[in-house]
Amino acid sequence: SQVGTIETLWLDETDLVGSRNAVEWGEALTEMKSLKKLIIQGKGKFEGGPFPDAMLLDGGIQFFEGVAKSASLERLSMFYHGYGKEAIVALGNALTNNHTITEVWIGEKGSTKKDEVKAAVEKLKEDMKDRIPKVDIYYMDSK
């Protein structure tokens, strides 16, 4: 059998990644040796939500533990997943252990944890300011 390579995986407004399968996604990321960009936009409170099956919620911690083991990932963009500051702490641990990631985008929309996540991302930026290689961290603020 022949294995293809995926360098960019973009899942937009999807329920394919959620708290019910966060561990499996984390494990899959570890195995994806050529993945450079991962963009996952959950549904969160999008258009009639919330859609809990389309959000990482507390599963964000396990997801980011898998991200830490990805040997090729350079850019990570995660939007509308309803996780809290604990998941952002797990993301910080991933960035400490994984030096291939140099760009991170986080965003929430309509989440009750939006302010908490924004504050945690700002703290993460501060914590990572001296990381080598440099990592650019952005919070996308949407209504």
Secondary structure, 3 states (H helix, E strand, C coil): CCCCCCCEEEECCCCCCCHHHHHHHHHHHHHCCCCCEEEEECCCCCCCCCCHHHCCHHHHHHHHHHHHCCCCCCEEEEECCCCCHHHHHHHHHHHHHCCCCCEEEEEECCCCCHHHHHHHHHHHHHHCCCCCCCCEEEEEECC
